[in-house]
Structure formats: C-alpha cells, structure tokens
Amino acid sequence: MSRAFVKEDGPDNEPLPDLPISPHPNYVTPRGLQALRDRLAATQAELARLKARDERLDKLPEKAAERDIRYLEARLRSAIPVDPAGQPQDEVAFGARVTVVDEDDTETVYEIVGEDEADAARGLIAPQSPLARALTGARIGDAVEWKRPAGTVTLEVMAIDYG
C-alpha cells in the first residue's frame, strides 16, 4: 500500500489514555518494588521490539506499551518502600504474612502487600482491602470481624510473620 493512503495524524496516532492511578499511598514491599522495576524493563523491551517490526501499520500495541510504561514509571516515582523487617513483629501491619482460622476451622494465610503486587487468589491483599483493614493492628489470639458482601466472618489470628 502506498504511504499516500496512510493517515499520518489523527485519532489513530494519538496516545492511549493513561491508566488510572490509585489515590492511596503507594506502599511497596521490596519484592513488589523489584516486580515494578522488572515489569517496566520488560515493557520497555517489548516497545523496542514492536518499534523494530517491519510491518507497523497497527500502532495499537505500541500505544498500549507506551501507556503501560507511563503507568509503571508513575508507580515507581510514587513508591514508598516498606521493609517488613522494620514493622512491629507482634502485630499485623504492612508486609505481614498472617495465618488466620475462620469459624469453620479453615486456616488461611494472607500477606498484606502493595496494590500492584496484590493477588487475592494467591492470598496477597492490598492494605486498603476490607480484610487488610480488619487485620491491621491485630495480635496473635485476637478475633477480627471481616465485613464482606456475603456476610461478616470472624477470623482468629494464629500467626504473624514478616519473614
């Protein structure tokens, strides 16, 4: 196709809108900070690969990578590193791995991590989540009320680890 028929400027060449940035403080664990750095490096490498393609008529992948880079750079600039080892070892705070038992004697482990690191399926919860807010400040033996849409659950804190 002749370049004469390719639109050089217009909505197809404008950057994608930025991803929303959380209004909450951006606390990160050392692992979460490294993961952000790794994601940024990988996305920058992907953008370089995309720009080196012979066929570049579809610019959407490049725009998505540029948008993701802007997001990751903003998250790194706002990062507040927290060393879990510096947290109070006898109570739940950011960076804690907490073992709890529910009313059915089901034991579960949750870790309070930064928003970008959170993954509920893996038990990694953000500090602003209802569960993390319920657990924060609790000590071993304390019972906390976790208010969920499906109903309130009482959890007993069995162990706190910052390892």
C-alpha positions in Angstrom: 0.0 0.0 0.0 1.3 3.5 -0.8 2.2 5.7 2.1 -0.1 8.3 0.5 -3.0 6.4 1.8 -1.8 6.0 5.4 -3.2 8.6 7.7 -0.2 10.2 9.5 -2.1 12.3 12.1 -5.4 11.8 13.7 -7.1 9.7 16.4 -5.2 6.6 15.2 -1.9 8.1 16.2 -2.8 9.7 19.5 -1.6 8.1 22.7 -4.0 5.9 24.7 -5.5 7.5 27.8 -3.4 6.8 30.9 -4.4 4.0 33.3 -5.9 5.2 36.5 -3.6 5.8 39.4 -4.8 4.9 42.9 -5.3 7.8 45.3 -3.9 5.7 48.1 -0.3 5.9 49.3 1.8 3.5 47.2 3.4 1.3 49.8 5.5 -1.4 48.3 7.4 -4.4 49.7 11.0 -4.9 48.5 9.6 -7.8 46.3 6.9 -5.5 45.0 9.3 -2.7 44.1 11.5 -5.2 42.2 8.5 -6.5 40.4 7.6 -3.0 39.3 11.1 -2.4 38.0 11.1 -5.8 36.2 7.7 -5.0 34.6 9.0 -1.6 33.4 12.1 -3.2 31.9 10.1 -5.9 30.2 7.6 -3.4 28.8 10.4 -1.1 27.5 11.9 -4.1 25.8 8.6 -5.0 24.3 8.1 -1.5 23.0 11.5 -1.6 21.4 10.6 -4.9 19.7 7.3 -3.5 18.5 9.0 -0.4 17.0 11.5 -2.6 15.2 8.8 -4.5 13.3 8.9 -4.3 9.5 5.1 -4.0 9.4 4.0 -1.2 11.7 0.6 -0.3 10.3 -1.1 -1.4 13.6 0.2 1.1 16.2 -2.2 -0.1 19.0 0.3 -2.5 20.6 3.0 0.3 20.6 0.5 2.7 22.2 -0.5 0.2 24.8 3.2 -0.4 25.7 3.8 3.4 25.9 0.7 3.8 28.2 1.9 0.9 30.4 5.4 2.5 30.6 3.9 5.8 31.8 1.8 3.9 34.4 4.8 1.9 35.7 7.1 5.0 35.8 4.4 6.9 37.8 4.0 4.0 40.2 7.8 3.8 40.7 8.0 7.6 41.3 5.3 7.3 44.0 6.6 4.1 45.6 7.0 4.2 49.4 9.2 1.2 50.2 8.5 -0.5 53.5 10.9 -3.1 54.8 8.7 -5.7 56.6 11.6 -6.5 59.0 11.1 -3.0 60.4 7.5 -3.5 61.2 6.2 -4.3 64.8 6.7 -8.1 64.9 3.9 -8.7 67.4 1.1 -7.1 65.4 -0.3 -7.1 61.9 1.0 -4.3 59.7 2.0 -3.8 56.0 4.2 -6.6 54.9 2.9 -9.2 57.4 2.1 -12.7 56.4 -0.9 -13.6 58.7 -2.3 -17.0 59.4 -6.0 -16.9 60.4 -8.6 -19.5 61.2 -12.3 -18.9 60.4 -15.4 -20.2 62.2 -15.2 -23.5 60.3 -11.6 -24.1 61.4 -10.3 -23.4 57.9 -6.8 -22.0 58.1 -5.7 -19.4 55.5 -2.6 -17.3 55.1 -2.8 -13.7 53.8 0.0 -11.3 53.1 -0.5 -7.5 53.1 1.3 -6.1 50.1 1.2 -3.1 47.8 -1.6 -2.6 45.4 0.4 -3.6 42.3 1.5 -6.8 44.0 -1.9 -7.8 45.3 -3.4 -11.0 44.0 -6.3 -12.3 46.1 -6.2 -15.8 44.5 -2.6 -16.1 46.0 -3.6 -14.6 49.3 -1.8 -11.3 48.6 -4.0 -8.4 49.7 -3.8 -4.7 49.3 -3.6 -2.6 52.5 -6.9 -0.8 51.6 -8.8 -4.0 51.2 -11.5 -4.7 53.8 -9.6 -7.8 55.0 -6.3 -6.0 55.5 -8.1 -3.1 57.3 -9.7 -5.7 59.6 -6.4 -7.4 60.3 -4.2 -4.4 60.7 -3.2 -3.9 64.4 -4.4 -7.3 65.4 -2.2 -9.6 67.5 -1.9 -13.3 67.8 -5.1 -14.7 69.5 -7.2 -11.6 68.5 -10.5 -12.2 66.7 -11.3 -9.8 63.9 -14.5 -9.1 62.1 -14.1 -9.2 58.3 -17.1 -7.5 56.7 -17.8 -8.9 53.3 -20.7 -8.6 50.9 -21.5 -12.2 51.6 -21.7 -11.5 55.3 -19.3 -10.9 58.2 -16.8 -13.5 59.1 -14.9 -13.8 62.3 -11.2 -14.7 61.9 -8.8 -15.6 64.7 -5.2 -14.5 64.2 -3.0 -17.6 64.7 0.4 -16.4 63.5 2.2 -13.2 62.2 5.3 -13.5 60.2 7.4 -10.8 58.5 10.0 -13.3 57.0 
